[in-house]
């Protein structure tokens, strides 16, 4: 066919199309008319905003959608009057049919976020699906079907970076998946709560909005949609009555059970599990001072509970010991003055009788929380208070006398044994003993005041009985003292003859490693040859250098923590955090090393029991020294021993020995 023929056919087709289009203009277009073009999977064109999009409509899915069964294309695309569009169809709106839903959505958090245009926010199609394939909520394939709601919401709320871009977190959705509700839905439950049951479907509002179903004062009613009986019981309780009166401080469902992390009460990780309830739930309100200041409710109820057998047994792992809810109830908590309360005088027989069978009124009339000061005139409280006072005095007197008695005897026997160990050599000079004494005192003060800050509930923290300001001052003074002692020791090593000799004798050498191996073989019975040491054994050298390293590290990190602003500005704030961690763990290491290693060699070693006196008077029996340090050139030999009556034999000055 020549060019003229092809042009004639094309022109004829064009005019026939225009004629058909004009003919259809006078009558309503049918879906089949629209699908002449829109059933083509490759069809593209501009949308209402001018963006090129795919214009394909799946005829089968549209026919079986909720819209396809009731509406034609032009019922939504009202501006389309002919097959040949003079302009791209206008963007359709759902408000024409779904006015109520649109009004609810218009006030929602999603709508407000989309209006800003800065961050993506959910629109109708994001939840309901493509407009041409929308399915009824009852259809299992619908994204808004009950079983699919978590997945639908999770497409946005489960995306970490997307939520962070909107100033929110994906953690609530992740937590919901592991909750009792999320697991039930995943297992096929059609009754377990999904996102829309709590947050609503279209009128999703923030928790701070009074109209939101998750607003603090509305949470009870929201949970009550499923937990009706529990909600009715709760609203009659002291907590529910406070909520109904608009008290924002009163606890509601989520305060005890959690929000998205709700777990079954039998789950050991649930805050309302029997073993967790008192400490993790009730204590948050009833242990602090907020209730005392606002409502006059005693603020130490949980402390008195944990001082009782019930509390101690519960902390010890008992799952049957009574907790707060065992006596006060769960959702039906009422003041003792209310006749319906489980702790009302008339009901105590039944309450206590759940565990204590055969209980009588005489038993139940005794107050329980004796330590909270509610019953200062009760005979039980009065008696317990005086028993406590009498026994504190009695304990101090009796144990004090016992201690003094044994101290007198111990000193007498220790001195007598000391006198029998003649003759002596000088193991530590007066200079060295003073250095050791300052080190010992500053170290003990640092340990007590340092761990008192880290562990404020421990016995020694309470024993010290000092405020934070005084504790901090004492700790820093002790730290400066230790650093000063270290600086003086460096001067001592460099300037004094005995100091220079000390550093030479303490220098590690390869023999130390061999001596450690030989010592273990000898004391395990694998060798008959006892290792021989010079002036200092491998153990004494190891402890000395560990002391040097530990003191330097603790001093450096302590100064960094003290001058945290200067260090943070000069380096970076995380340097202070690292210094704090090193300071803490090095303190634990040093304390345990002193107790396990040094105290054994000074007090528990059978060769020196009851104590190595060298740290006190600097003296050591010649015979013991010869046995422990036979390779020391200055060690006195048998022929060098002095007359029996002479008390000491001079040997070169020695730095305080870690072991003696």
Secondary structure by P-SEA (a helix, b strand, c coil): ccaaaaaaaaaaaaaaaaaaaaaaccccccccccccccccccbbbbccccccccccccaaaaaacccccccccccccccccccccccccccccccccaaaaaaaaaacaaaaaaaaccbbbbcccccccccccccccccccccccccaaaaaaacccccaaaaaaacccaaaaaaaaacaaaaaaaaccccccccccccccccccccccccccccccaaaaaaaccaaaaaaaaaacaaaaaaaacccccccccccccccccccccccccccccccccccccccccccccccccccccccaaaaaaacaaaaaaaacccccccccccccccccccccccccccccccaaaaaacccccccccccccccccccccccccaaaaaaaaaaaaaaaaaaaaaaaaaaaaaaaaaaaaaaaaaacccccccccaaaaaaaaaaaaaaaaaaaaaaaaaccccaaaaaacccaaaaaaaaaaaaaaaaaaaaaaaaaacccaaaaaaaaaacccaaaaaaaaaaaaaaaccccbbbbbccccaaaaaaaaaaaaaaaaaaaaaaaaaaaaaaaaaccaaaaaaaaaaaaaaaaaaaaaaaccccccccccccccccccccccccccaaaaaaacccccccccccccccccccccccccccccccc
